[in-house]
């Protein structure tokens, strides 16, 4: 297997892009990544997307985007793994380059969620759950996460305010990210007064519905310097790419308060990269809901069971903390255009590792980890990157 490096990145601002179609959103990110890598052609394009067929009536999406981006003739495929679709597409691209099948691969994540009524979008998101045993009974995705959070608070005797630090940290970082949907900080009072969505989850515990697109260019590591000659930054290596699964329905899991797929994929990634949790300089985790932040930190070895929330209350997750997380705002502040989220995380990790994160720069960042969650934890994909 060959080493794989990222030599180009592109992203568009996350928000409500009512004046652009999904192909235009993807074009903005793909063209920026191609320009960044100084390429005009690629061998393949893998697109992470979850909802284009349901919300837009548009499948065959990757071929549509390849055509619109002037890449007719290349291999193109859409990759779907619920909210982990972006990282799943990246993994497909990684494997294509690592195996020697392709030399230059584009990976994009794109989602357009705001053109449909909120009820329709919520119902579409629920397709990431078990259709027969969860969705058919009317439970929404926020409802499932509320059940998990409620059980966590009960089992570990944790007050709701214990999760506020995750949201405050995300918004503090998002305030300095020009691509974030919400570019303003919040305080504890804002969290306390936020409207309830599904008890105990309030608006400040939840990531927003939005549109967005991000892209990266992958090449073999031994050729990476060819693409960054005279560039404003060097390539970033993908040290590890690992995926794991758990039961789709929460009630089928051995322990609904432990993200087994996060544990398995992170352990695989640590082994592949030859590093441990203590060597990770920052972690772009999947904070679709604040409870997922706590569970992710516990499952990946950064906190003990039932104590992930303490990292937020003790301010260990800030830019200069023990383990910076959601360094550019995360899903909560940057936004969560589901199929694009995993690629946004990697774009942001590249910015950190190349010293281009501006006011959000993690000091001396050398190794970063990203983790993208599909469903309520049924598919979890972990990547480790380094300079």
C-alpha positions in Angstrom: 0.0 0.0 0.0 1.3 3.5 -0.9 1.3 6.5 1.3 -1.5 9.0 0.6 -1.3 12.8 0.9 -3.6 15.7 0.6 -2.3 18.4 -1.8 -5.4 20.6 -2.3 -8.4 21.7 -0.3 -11.6 23.7 -1.1 -14.7 24.7 0.8 -17.6 27.0 0.5 -19.3 28.9 3.4 -21.9 26.8 5.2 -25.4 28.3 5.3 -28.7 28.6 3.4 -27.8 28.7 -0.2 -31.3 29.1 -1.7 -29.9 30.7 -4.9 -27.6 27.7 -5.8 -28.3 24.1 -6.8 -26.4 21.2 -5.4 -24.2 21.0 -8.5 -23.2 24.7 -8.0 -22.3 24.1 -4.4 -20.1 21.1 -5.3 -18.5 23.1 -8.2 -17.5 25.8 -5.7 -15.6 23.3 -3.5 -14.2 21.1 -6.2 -12.9 23.9 -8.4 -11.2 25.5 -5.3 -9.5 22.2 -4.4 -8.3 21.7 -8.0 -6.9 25.2 -8.2 -5.2 24.7 -4.8 -3.6 21.5 -6.1 -2.8 23.1 -9.5 -4.5 20.4 -11.4 -7.0 20.4 -14.3 -7.8 16.7 -14.3 -8.2 13.8 -11.9 -8.5 10.0 -12.3 -11.7 9.7 -10.2 -14.2 11.7 -8.2 -15.9 10.3 -5.1 -18.8 12.3 -3.6 -20.1 12.0 -0.1 -23.9 12.7 0.1 -26.8 11.4 2.0 -30.0 13.1 1.0 -29.9 14.2 -2.7 -32.3 11.5 -3.8 -34.8 12.1 -1.0 -34.8 15.9 -0.8 -33.9 16.9 -4.4 -35.0 13.9 -6.5 -31.4 13.8 -7.8 -29.4 10.5 -7.7 -26.5 9.8 -10.1 -25.0 12.7 -8.3 -21.3 12.1 -8.7 -21.6 11.9 -12.5 -23.7 15.1 -12.6 -20.9 16.9 -10.6 -18.1 15.5 -12.7 -19.9 16.7 -15.8 -20.6 20.1 -14.4 -17.0 20.5 -13.2 -15.6 19.7 -16.7 -14.4 16.2 -15.7 -16.4 14.2 -18.1 -15.1 10.7 -18.8 -13.5 10.0 -15.3 -14.7 7.5 -12.8 -17.3 9.0 -10.5 -19.4 7.5 -7.7 -21.6 8.7 -4.9 -20.8 7.3 -1.4 -23.5 7.1 1.2 -23.1 6.3 4.9 -25.7 8.6 6.5 -24.0 11.5 8.2 -20.6 9.8 7.8 -20.9 10.0 4.0 -18.1 12.5 3.7 -15.6 10.5 5.5 -16.7 7.3 3.7 -16.0 9.1 0.4 -12.6 10.1 1.7 -11.9 6.5 2.7 -12.8 5.3 -0.9 -10.5 7.9 -2.3 -7.7 7.0 0.1 -8.0 3.3 -0.8 -8.0 4.1 -4.5 -4.7 5.9 -4.2 -3.1 3.7 -1.6 -3.8 0.6 -3.7 -2.2 2.1 -6.8 -5.5 2.1 -8.8 -5.5 5.9 -9.2 -2.8 8.6 -8.8 -5.0 11.7 -8.5 -8.3 11.5 -6.8 -10.9 14.2 -6.0 -13.1 13.7 -2.9 -16.0 16.0 -2.3 -18.8 16.1 0.2 -22.0 18.1 -0.6 -25.4 18.5 0.9 -28.4 20.8 0.2 -30.9 20.6 3.0 -32.7 24.0 3.2 -34.8 23.9 0.0 -37.4 21.6 1.6 -39.7 22.2 4.6 -38.2 21.4 7.9 -40.6 18.5 8.4 -39.5 16.9 5.2 -35.8 17.4 6.0 -36.3 15.9 9.5 -38.0 12.9 8.1 -35.2 12.4 5.6 -32.6 12.6 8.3 -34.5 9.9 10.2 -33.7 7.4 7.3 -30.3 7.0 9.0 -32.1 5.2 11.8 -33.7 1.7 11.7 -36.7 2.2 9.4 -38.8 -0.7 10.9 -37.9 -0.4 14.6 -37.2 3.3 15.1 -38.4 5.6 12.3 -41.7 3.7 11.8 -42.7 4.6 15.4 -42.3 8.4 14.7 -39.0 8.9 16.5 -36.8 11.7 15.0 -33.1 11.8 15.0 -33.0 14.5 17.7 -35.4 12.3 19.7 -33.0 9.4 19.6 -30.1 11.5 20.7 -32.3 13.0 23.5 -33.0 9.5 24.8 -29.2 8.8 24.8 -28.5 12.1 26.6 -31.3 11.5 29.2 -29.9 8.0 30.0 -26.4 9.4 30.3 -27.4 12.1 32.7 -29.3 9.5 34.8 -26.6 6.8 34.8 -23.7 9.2 35.7 -25.7 11.8 37.7 -24.7 14.6 35.3 -26.6 17.9 35.2 -27.7 19.3 31.8 -25.5 22.4 32.2 -22.4 20.1 32.1 -22.7 20.0 28.3 -22.8 23.7 27.9 -19.0 23.9 27.5 -19.1 21.9 24.3 -21.4 24.5 22.7 -19.6 27.5 24.1 -16.2 26.2 22.8 -17.6 25.5 19.4 -19.1 28.9 19.0 -16.0 30.6 20.3 -14.0 28.9 17.6 -16.7 29.4 14.9 -16.6 33.1 15.5 -13.2 33.2 13.8 -14.1 30.9 10.9 -15.2 32.8 7.8 -16.8 29.6 6.4 -18.9 28.9 9.6 -22.7 29.4 9.6 -22.8 30.9 13.0 -19.9 33.4 13.5 -20.7 34.6 17.0 -19.7 33.4 20.5 -22.3 32.4 23.1 -22.1 32.3 26.9 -23.6 30.1 29.7 -26.7 32.3 29.9 -27.4 31.8 26.2 -27.2 28.1 26.7 -29.5 28.1 29.7 -32.1 30.2 27.9 -32.1 28.2 24.6 -35.5 26.7 23.6 -35.9 23.0 24.2 -36.0 20.8 21.1 -36.4 17.3 22.6 -35.8 17.2 26.3 -33.0 17.4 27.5 -31.6 18.6 24.1 -32.0 22.3 23.5 -31.1 24.5 20.5 -27.6 25.0 21.8 -27.0 21.3 22.0 -28.0 20.8 18.4 -26.2 21.4 15.0 -28.2 23.3 12.4 -29.8 22.2 9.1 -27.8 23.8 6.3 -26.1 23.6 2.9 -22.4 23.2 2.2 -19.6 21.5 0.1 -16.0 20.8 0.7 -13.3 18.9 -1.3 -9.8 17.6 -1.2 -7.3 16.3 -3.7 -5.4 13.0 -2.9 -2.1 11.8 -4.5 0.6 9.3 -3.6 2.9 10.7 -0.9 6.0 10.0 -3.0 4.6 12.4 -5.6 3.0 15.0 -3.3 5.9 17.5 -3.7 5.2 17.7 -7.5 1.8 19.3 -6.7 3.0 21.8 -4.0 6.1 23.2 -5.7 6.0 27.0 -5.0 2.9 26.4 -2.9 1.9 28.4 0.2 2.0 25.1 2.2 3.2 21.6 2.1 1.2 18.4 1.7 -0.5 16.6 4.6 -0.2 12.9 5.0 -3.1 10.6 5.8 -1.5 8.3 8.4 -4.6 6.3 9.0 -8.1 5.6 7.6 -10.4 3.3 9.6 -14.1 2.5 9.6 -16.3 0.4 11.9 -19.9 -0.3 12.5 -22.4 -1.0 15.3 -26.0 -2.1 15.5 -28.2 0.4 13.6 -31.0 0.5 16.2 -29.9 1.9 19.6 -32.0 -0.7 21.5 -30.0 -3.5 19.9 -26.7 -2.3 21.2 -24.8 -3.9 24.0 -24.4 -0.5 25.7 -26.3 2.5 24.3 -23.9 4.8 26.2 -20.8 3.5 24.5 -19.9 4.3 20.9 -18.4 0.9 20.1 -17.8 1.9 16.4 -15.9 5.0 17.6 -13.7 2.8 19.8 -13.1 0.2 17.1 -12.3 2.7 14.3 -10.1 4.8 16.6 -8.1 1.8 17.8 -7.6 0.6 14.2 -6.5 4.1 13.3 -4.0 4.4 16.2 -2.5 1.1 15.3 -2.3 2.0 11.6 -0.7 5.4 12.3 1.6 4.1 15.1 0.4 6.7 17.6 -1.7 6.7 20.8 -4.3 9.2 22.1 -1.7 11.1 24.0 0.0 12.0 20.7 -3.1 13.6 19.1 -2.7 17.4 19.1 -6.4 18.1 18.2 -9.6 16.2 17.5 -12.3 17.2 15.0 -15.1 15.2 16.5 -18.7 14.8 15.4 -20.7 17.2 17.7 -24.0 16.9 15.9 -25.3 16.9 19.5 -23.3 17.8 22.6 -23.9 14.3 24.0 -22.0 12.9 21.1 -19.0 15.0 22.0 -18.9 13.4 25.5 -19.4 9.9 24.1 -16.7 10.3 21.4 -14.1 11.5 23.9 -14.8 8.5 26.1 -14.8 5.9 23.3 -11.6 7.2 21.7 -9.6 7.0 24.9 -9.4 10.7 25.9 -11.7 10.4 28.9 -13.0 7.7 31.2 -16.6 6.4 30.9 -19.1 8.9 32.2 -16.5 11.7 32.4 -16.2 13.1 28.9 -18.3 16.1 29.9 -15.6 17.1 32.5 -13.2 18.0 29.7 -15.7 20.7 28.7 -16.4 22.0 32.2 -12.7 22.0 33.0 -11.9 23.9 29.8 -9.5 21.2 28.5 -11.0 21.3 24.9 -10.1 24.9 24.0 -7.5 25.9 21.4 -4.8 25.9 24.1 -6.3 23.1 26.1 -5.2 19.6 26.7 -7.1 18.4 23.6 -8.5 21.1 21.4 -11.7 19.9 19.7 -14.0 21.5 17.0 -11.3 23.9 16.4 -13.1 25.8 13.5 -16.5 25.6 15.1 -17.4 22.0 14.6 -20.9 20.8 13.5 -22.5 23.1 16.0 -21.1 26.5 14.8 -19.6 25.8 11.4 -22.7 23.8 10.6 -23.6 20.2 9.6 -24.5 19.7 5.9 -24.5 16.0 6.6 -22.9 14.5 3.6 -20.2 17.2 3.5 -19.3 17.3 7.2 -16.6 14.6 7.1 -14.8 16.4 4.3 -15.1 19.8 6.1 -13.4 18.2 9.1 -10.5 17.1 7.0 -10.2 20.5 5.3 -10.0 22.1 8.7 -7.5 19.6 9.9 -5.3 20.4 6.9 -5.5 24.1 7.8 -4.4 23.4 11.4 -1.5 21.1 10.3 -0.2 23.7 7.9 -0.5 26.6 10.2 -3.3 28.3 8.4 -6.1 28.3 11.0 -5.7 32.0 11.9 -6.9 32.9 15.4 -8.0 29.3 15.9 -4.5 27.9 15.3 -3.6 25.1 17.7 0.1 25.7 18.8 2.6 23.3 17.3 -0.1 21.1 15.7 1.6 18.1 14.1 -0.9 15.2 14.3 -4.7 15.6 14.1 -7.6 13.2 14.2 -11.1 13.5 12.5 -14.1 11.4 13.3 -17.3 11.3 11.3 -20.4 9.6 12.8 -23.2 8.1 10.6 -26.6 7.7 12.3 -26.6 7.6 16.1 -23.3 5.8 16.0 -23.8 2.9 13.6 -21.0 3.9 11.2 -18.0 5.7 12.5 -15.0 6.6 10.4 -11.7 7.9 11.8 -8.8 9.5 10.0 -5.4 10.6 11.4 -3.4 13.2 9.6 0.1 14.6 10.0 2.5 17.0 8.4 
